[in-house]
Amino acid sequence: PDLLDRLLQHAEAGGAGTGGSSPAWAGASLDDRERSVLRLVADGHETNEIARRLCYSPRTVTSVVHDITRRFRLRNRAHAVAYALRTGLL
């Protein structure tokens, strides 16, 4: 988490000292489906309940969460929610 915070601060500062390059995920955002799923995860709902509420299959919900955690290099669902809240994605 400390490393992630430092990376976020570095990206917000414009990546000084990196020749203007920034990580591939800097500036990335969530689409509507990802935001809906992550919002329900943040509210404490489980995969099957999220799937029922959004009319998705449980596999789709799992895939959406997995895609978010992989894209932003996060460890788990809780880390994804915390990251999204801290960065304003959610």
Stockholm file with secondary structure:
# STOCKHOLM 1.0

chainA/1-90         PDLLDRLLQHAEAGGAGTGGSSPAWAGASLDDRERSVLRLVADGHETNEIARRLCYSPRTVTSVVHDITRRFRLRNRAHAVAYALRTGLL
#=GR chainA/1-90 SS CHHHHHHHHHHHTTCTTTTTCCCTTTTCCCCHHHHHHHHHHHTTCCHHHHHHHHTCCHHHHHHHHHHHHHHTTCSSHHHHHHHHHHHTCC
#=GC SS_cons        CHHHHHHHHHHHTTCTTTTTCCCTTTTCCCCHHHHHHHHHHHTTCCHHHHHHHHTCCHHHHHHHHHHHHHHTTCSSHHHHHHHHHHHTCC
//
